[in-house]
Amino acid sequence: MTYLQEPPVGRWPGQNRCAFVVTVGFEAELSVLAAAPDAVDRAKSLSVGQYGGNRGVDRLLAELARFGTRASWFIPGSNLLTYPRQADAVAAAGHEPANMGWALEDMGQQTLSQQLESIGRAQDAFDVLLGISPQGFRAGRGSFAAGLPEQLAGLGFTWSSSWHGDDLPHFHAASAADLVEVPRHHELDDFPYFVFNLDPPIPKGSPRIASSREVLRNWILEFDAYLAEGLCFVLTLHPEIIGTPGRVGMLRQFLEHVNSCSGVWQATGGEVAQWWRQNAAPNSPSHPAEIFHTLTREGAPA
């Protein structure tokens, strides 16, 4: 197979050819409520998400430990209260906890002040319950309000993994140059392939669950291309989805493939962001992030 370009030498530490980041969205039943708010009193539907806390977290932690893989775990603040043992286990295993707001709110429906309140409330919970102040952030639903990246940088956040517009990290904009975006992609996320609930239907109009064999093939195909082009591969997992006995076996096969390849820098999102900040050139004026922030400065139409 022919790829687009040869990777530039020295882009990643130790002359590695690509970066590989595992991220985890520990959403549990919040993922069900985000898709179907009317399921709040439906124990059967909520149990689909609760499986992630009750079983999936432990199984995923064990699988990551098998390979010595440290991941960045995005945890809504309210789940620190709902699942304190699991949150403690994530931190104790040496993973990187990161902020995902308070309760997986749809940020596209929130003002800037409401977004900051959600993020700050979660940050306080991390401080009180785990004794840490995460530096990473992910918008779990919806999008940034104008001005949020600048605010995040001012609050001590150093990186985000919310956008999908590149396959290399980039700075958010000249106005938020201390905040590095580590982009993710839907095809590298277990959620679009496997999320399923019968009633209420999640996702709406989709009566299928993808083949694990084909998802594994997709991920291997994408990873090989990222490796060939020297890019930053960001895998997104959810304990309630990947943490079933069969799917965690699929993850094992994928990690075996990654570990069989040379020239792979396995890092957390925070480590990638730190490397990028210290070694990469500023965004070009034509970079989509620069254009977006120019057009959506606070007060301008989004």
Secondary structure, DSSP 8 states (H G I E B T S, - for coil): ---S----TTSSGGG-SEEEEEEEE--THHHHHHH-GGGTT-HHHHHHHHHIIIIIHHHHHHHHHHHT---EEEE-HHHHHH-HHHHHHHHHTT-EEEE-TTT--BGGGS-HHHHHHHHHHHHHHHHHHHS----EE---BS---TTHHHHHHHTT--EE----S-SS-EES-GGGTT-EE----GGGBHHHHH--BTTTTBSTT------HHHHHHHHHHHHHHHHHHT-EEEEEE-HHHHTSHHHHHHHHHHHHHHHHSSSEEE--HHHHHHHHHHHS----TTSHHHHHHHHTSTTS--
